[in-house]
Amino acid sequence: MVSTRVSSPLGGPLPKKPQPTTPLQAWVTSLPAAYRVGMMELDPTVFGEDLRKDILQRVVVFQRASWRAGTAKTKTRSEVRGGGKKPWQQKGTGRARASSIRSPLFRGGGTVHGPTPKDWSIKLPKKVQRMGVRVALSAKLAQNDLLIVDSLNLPSSNEEDLLEALFSNSLPPNLSAAAEGLDDVTVMPQRDINVYDMLNHPTLIMSMDAVREVEQWLSTWRHGSPEDLTSFLEADDQQQDQQ
């Protein structure tokens, strides 16, 4: 077995990708009026990831494989009930020899080379799974398909209120009950966000609190502790206020 290691032209391993020094910005929309109330600073290591289609493909294949039940099963001749007695004698009848009526040659007999229970799941490093979520979030932001709202409040659990909010480019989350009858709307907590659902829906709607929690989960900030990232975003906000 021969192992190779990619190195830079000057020797040694390739340097790490430099981290951005300025946060990203996104509009914040109010509910249910659907007007912009301000801007929000976003972690550039979460919402500024390179758009890697290969990573998205690997994560989607991983998700779909893990969802397969793998319970398809057919019975072989030894598993089908009956057929213990030889149907007719070996010689003298003029018919082809047969040992059991549960042979695959007979109607009602066993199946040859049929499916058996199987685990279709594949392994994928967790860092690749998290990177896939970051790439999908970055793609939504770059394509202007990410809608951030100040809060998710719905007056009731009626579908009419939810549809009215959707048509006005806003969203609330009394959603669980309101979205039950809507096939095109998927409601989930921020920790369940995944690549497949983000790619399967044209628009992603998140609250400000959900954005911050996702950033804490997916951030690859390497300049210090998460507190340093928070102070970095707050400092940028203060600079904009002073300007």
C-alpha positions in Angstrom: 0.0 0.0 0.0 1.4 3.4 -1.0 0.2 6.5 0.7 0.7 10.0 -0.7 0.4 13.3 1.0 -0.5 16.5 -0.9 2.1 19.2 -0.1 2.7 22.8 -1.1 5.3 23.7 -3.8 7.6 24.9 -1.1 7.3 21.6 0.9 5.3 20.6 3.8 1.5 20.3 4.1 -0.9 22.7 2.5 -1.7 25.8 4.7 -5.1 26.0 6.2 -7.6 28.2 4.6 -7.4 31.7 6.1 -10.4 32.7 8.1 -12.3 35.9 7.2 -11.8 38.9 9.4 -15.2 40.6 8.9 -18.7 39.2 9.6 -21.4 38.9 7.0 -24.6 40.8 7.0 -28.2 39.9 6.4 -31.5 41.7 6.6 -33.9 40.9 9.5 -37.6 40.9 8.7 -40.4 41.5 11.1 -43.5 39.3 11.5 -46.2 39.4 10.5 -45.9 42.8 8.8 -43.0 41.6 6.6 -40.9 44.7 6.6 -37.2 45.0 7.3 -36.3 46.1 10.8 -32.5 46.0 10.5 -29.4 44.0 9.8 -27.8 41.1 11.6 -24.2 40.1 11.7 -23.5 36.5 10.7 -20.6 34.2 11.4 -18.5 34.1 8.2 -17.3 30.6 9.0 -20.9 29.3 8.9 -22.6 31.4 6.3 -19.5 32.2 4.1 -18.4 28.6 3.3 -17.2 27.8 -0.2 -20.0 26.4 -2.4 -18.9 22.8 -2.7 -21.3 20.7 -4.7 -19.3 17.6 -4.0 -19.8 18.0 -0.3 -23.5 18.5 -0.7 -23.7 15.3 -2.9 -21.9 13.2 -0.3 -24.1 14.4 2.5 -27.3 13.8 0.5 -26.2 10.3 -0.4 -25.4 9.7 3.2 -28.8 10.9 4.4 -30.8 9.0 1.9 -28.9 5.8 2.5 -29.5 6.1 6.3 -33.2 6.5 5.7 -33.6 3.2 3.7 -35.4 0.6 5.8 -33.5 -2.4 4.3 -36.4 -4.7 5.3 -37.1 -6.3 1.9 -37.2 -10.1 2.3 -38.3 -13.1 0.3 -38.4 -16.7 1.4 -36.2 -19.4 0.0 -37.4 -23.0 -0.6 -36.3 -24.0 2.9 -38.4 -21.1 4.5 -41.6 -21.7 2.6 -44.1 -23.7 4.5 -44.9 -27.2 3.2 -43.2 -29.2 0.5 -41.7 -31.9 2.8 -43.1 -34.8 0.7 -41.8 -35.8 -2.7 -44.6 -34.9 -5.1 -44.2 -38.1 -7.3 -41.8 -40.9 -7.6 -38.5 -40.4 -9.3 -38.9 -42.6 -12.3 -41.7 -44.2 -14.3 -44.2 -41.3 -14.6 -42.7 -39.6 -17.6 -42.6 -36.3 -15.8 -39.6 -34.4 -14.8 -38.1 -35.4 -11.5 -39.0 -33.2 -8.6 -38.1 -33.3 -4.9 -40.5 -30.7 -3.5 -43.4 -28.6 -4.5 -41.6 -25.6 -2.9 -38.9 -25.7 -5.5 -38.5 -22.3 -7.3 -39.8 -24.1 -10.4 -43.3 -24.5 -8.8 -45.9 -21.9 -8.3 -45.8 -21.0 -4.6 -42.3 -22.2 -4.3 -39.3 -20.3 -2.9 -37.4 -17.4 -4.5 -33.9 -17.7 -5.8 -31.5 -14.9 -5.1 -34.2 -12.7 -3.6 -33.6 -9.6 -1.4 -32.6 -10.1 2.3 -32.6 -7.6 5.1 -29.6 -5.2 4.7 -28.1 -2.2 6.4 -27.8 0.4 3.6 -26.3 3.1 5.8 -22.8 4.4 4.9 -20.2 6.1 7.1 -19.4 9.8 6.7 -17.2 11.8 9.0 -19.1 14.2 11.2 -16.9 17.1 10.1 -18.0 16.5 6.6 -21.7 16.3 7.7 -21.3 19.7 9.5 -19.5 21.1 6.5 -22.4 20.1 4.3 -24.8 22.1 6.5 -22.5 25.1 6.4 -22.3 24.9 2.6 -26.1 24.6 2.2 -26.6 27.6 4.6 -24.0 29.6 2.6 -25.7 28.8 -0.7 -29.1 29.9 0.7 -27.6 33.2 1.8 -25.7 33.7 -1.4 -28.8 33.0 -3.5 -31.0 35.3 -1.3 -33.1 32.3 -0.3 -32.4 32.8 3.5 -35.1 34.8 5.3 -34.2 35.8 8.9 -37.1 37.0 11.1 -36.9 38.7 14.4 -39.3 36.2 16.1 -41.6 33.4 15.1 -45.0 34.3 16.5 -48.3 33.1 15.0 -51.6 34.4 16.2 -53.2 30.9 15.9 -52.6 27.4 14.5 -54.8 28.0 11.5 -53.4 27.3 8.0 -54.8 30.6 6.8 -52.6 32.6 9.2 -49.6 30.5 8.1 -50.3 31.0 4.4 -50.7 34.7 4.9 -47.3 34.9 6.6 -45.7 32.8 3.8 -47.1 34.9 1.0 -45.8 38.0 2.7 -42.3 36.5 2.9 -42.5 35.8 6.6 -43.0 32.9 8.9 -44.1 32.0 12.4 -43.9 28.8 14.4 -47.1 28.0 15.9 -46.1 26.2 12.8 -46.2 22.6 14.0 -50.0 22.6 14.1 -50.5 25.1 11.3 -48.2 23.3 8.8 -49.6 19.8 9.3 -51.8 20.0 6.2 -49.2 21.8 4.0 -47.0 19.4 2.0 -44.6 22.1 0.8 -43.8 23.4 4.4 -41.4 21.5 6.7 -41.1 22.7 10.3 -38.2 21.5 12.5 -36.0 22.7 15.4 -32.7 24.4 14.5 -30.7 21.4 15.7 -32.5 19.1 13.1 -31.5 21.3 10.2 -30.0 19.2 7.4 -28.8 19.4 3.8 -31.5 17.4 2.2 -34.4 19.5 3.5 -32.6 22.7 2.7 -32.0 21.7 -0.9 -35.5 20.3 -1.2 -37.2 23.6 -0.3 -36.7 26.9 -2.2 -36.6 29.1 0.9 -35.2 28.7 4.4 -36.7 30.8 7.2 -34.9 31.1 10.5 -35.4 33.2 13.6 -32.5 35.3 15.0 -32.2 33.0 18.0 -32.1 29.9 15.7 -29.3 31.6 13.7 -27.2 32.2 16.8 -27.7 28.6 18.0 -26.8 27.2 14.6 -23.7 29.4 14.6 -22.6 28.0 18.0 -23.1 24.5 16.7 -21.3 24.9 13.3 -18.8 27.6 13.8 -15.2 26.9 12.9 -13.9 30.1 14.5 -10.2 29.5 15.3 -9.2 33.0 16.6 -10.1 32.0 20.1 -13.1 30.9 22.2 -16.7 31.3 21.2 -16.8 34.3 23.5 -14.2 35.9 21.3 -16.5 35.4 18.3 -19.4 36.9 20.1 -17.3 40.0 21.1 -16.1 40.2 17.5 -19.7 40.4 16.2 -20.7 42.8 18.9 -17.7 45.0 18.2 -18.6 45.2 14.5 -22.2 46.1 15.5 -20.9 49.0 17.7 -18.7 50.3 14.9 -21.6 50.4 12.5 -23.7 52.2 15.2 -21.0 54.8 15.6 -20.7 55.4 11.9 
